[in-house]
Amino acid sequence: MKNIGIVLLAFLVFTFSCTDRDDDVDTINIRIKNDSSINFDEVQVSTNEELYTNVAPGEYSNYLVYEIAYQYDFVEIKSGEETYVFQPIDFVGEMELPIGFYTYKLSVNEEGEVGLEFIVD
């Protein structure tokens, strides 16, 4: 009986001591993944003044902090002399993202169209 109590206590300690990465954060954190065959020299998301820079094909950027963000947002990608834009039509019905970590998986196709896939990290 004593062993069951010890196992139960250990289980409870383990269960309540586990933390998620989101537990110690109080901001919205977004990174990008370059899902294209071109290098992203600069990427601006929304009106954030900080830019993601030099994101190679298949690579992830570092996270940047946002005060307000959505599942999809304005994105401008500069690669060499080319500029590619993802412009949402409207934000009607869109909810602001809660505090946490997210990835915008960005792609540019042969026609220069930007695709955005939203991922919760």
C-alpha positions as CSV (number, residue, x, y, z in Angstrom):
1,M,0.0,0.0,0.0
2,K,2.9,2.3,0.8
3,N,4.4,1.7,-2.7
4,I,1.1,2.7,-4.4
5,G,1.2,6.0,-2.4
6,I,4.8,6.7,-3.5
7,V,3.9,5.9,-7.2
8,L,0.8,8.1,-7.0
9,L,2.8,10.9,-5.5
10,A,5.6,10.6,-8.1
11,F,3.0,10.6,-10.9
12,L,1.3,13.8,-9.5
13,V,4.7,15.6,-9.1
14,F,5.6,14.6,-12.7
15,T,2.3,15.7,-14.1
16,F,2.2,19.1,-12.5
17,S,5.9,19.9,-13.0
18,C,5.9,19.4,-16.8
19,T,5.7,22.7,-18.6
20,D,5.0,23.7,-22.1
21,R,7.1,26.3,-23.9
22,D,4.1,28.6,-23.9
23,D,3.9,28.5,-20.1
24,D,6.8,31.1,-19.6
25,V,6.0,33.5,-22.4
26,D,3.8,36.6,-22.5
27,T,4.0,37.6,-26.1
28,I,3.1,36.4,-29.6
29,N,6.1,34.8,-31.3
30,I,6.2,34.2,-35.0
31,R,8.9,32.7,-37.2
32,I,8.9,31.9,-40.9
33,K,9.8,28.8,-42.8
34,N,11.0,29.3,-46.4
35,D,9.2,26.6,-48.3
36,S,10.5,27.9,-51.7
37,S,13.5,27.3,-53.9
38,I,14.7,31.0,-53.6
39,N,16.5,32.7,-50.8
40,F,14.4,35.2,-48.8
41,D,16.7,38.3,-48.3
42,E,14.1,40.2,-46.3
43,V,10.6,39.3,-45.1
44,Q,8.2,41.8,-43.5
45,V,5.1,40.5,-41.8
46,S,2.3,42.9,-41.0
47,T,3.5,46.3,-39.9
48,N,6.2,44.8,-37.6
49,E,9.3,47.0,-38.0
50,E,11.7,44.1,-37.4
51,L,12.4,42.0,-40.5
52,Y,13.3,38.4,-41.0
53,T,16.6,38.3,-43.0
54,N,18.5,35.8,-45.1
55,V,16.2,32.8,-44.8
56,A,17.5,30.1,-47.1
57,P,15.2,27.6,-48.9
58,G,13.9,25.0,-46.4
59,E,15.2,26.9,-43.4
60,Y,13.5,28.6,-40.4
61,S,14.0,32.1,-39.2
62,N,14.3,33.1,-35.5
63,Y,11.1,34.1,-33.7
64,L,10.1,37.8,-33.7
65,V,7.7,39.3,-31.1
66,Y,4.3,40.7,-32.2
67,E,1.8,42.7,-30.2
68,I,-1.0,41.7,-32.5
69,A,-1.1,39.0,-35.1
70,Y,-3.5,36.9,-37.1
71,Q,-3.5,33.4,-38.7
72,Y,-2.8,35.2,-42.0
73,D,-1.4,38.6,-42.5
74,F,0.3,40.9,-45.0
75,V,3.7,39.5,-46.1
76,E,6.4,41.1,-48.3
77,I,9.3,39.0,-49.5
78,K,12.4,40.5,-51.1
79,S,14.7,38.1,-53.0
80,G,17.4,39.7,-55.1
81,E,15.7,42.3,-57.3
82,E,12.2,40.7,-56.9
83,T,9.5,41.6,-54.4
84,Y,6.6,39.2,-53.7
85,V,3.5,40.2,-51.7
86,F,0.8,38.3,-49.9
87,Q,-2.1,40.7,-49.3
88,P,-5.1,39.4,-47.4
89,I,-8.4,40.8,-48.7
90,D,-9.8,41.6,-45.3
91,F,-9.7,40.5,-41.7
92,V,-13.5,40.3,-41.1
93,G,-14.0,37.5,-38.6
94,E,-10.4,37.0,-37.9
95,M,-9.4,36.6,-34.2
96,E,-6.2,37.9,-32.8
97,L,-3.7,35.1,-32.0
98,P,-3.3,34.3,-28.4
99,I,0.1,34.4,-26.7
100,G,2.3,31.5,-28.0
101,F,4.6,30.3,-30.8
102,Y,3.7,30.1,-34.4
103,T,5.2,29.6,-37.9
104,Y,4.2,31.1,-41.2
105,K,5.3,28.6,-43.8
106,L,5.8,30.8,-46.9
107,S,6.2,29.7,-50.5
108,V,6.6,31.5,-53.8
109,N,5.5,29.6,-56.9
110,E,6.8,30.0,-60.5
111,E,4.2,32.7,-61.2
112,G,5.4,34.7,-58.2
113,E,2.4,34.1,-56.1
114,V,3.0,33.9,-52.3
115,G,1.4,31.1,-50.3
116,L,1.1,31.2,-46.5
117,E,0.4,28.2,-44.3
118,F,-0.2,28.9,-40.6
119,I,1.2,26.4,-38.1
120,V,0.9,26.4,-34.3
121,D,4.3,25.4,-32.8
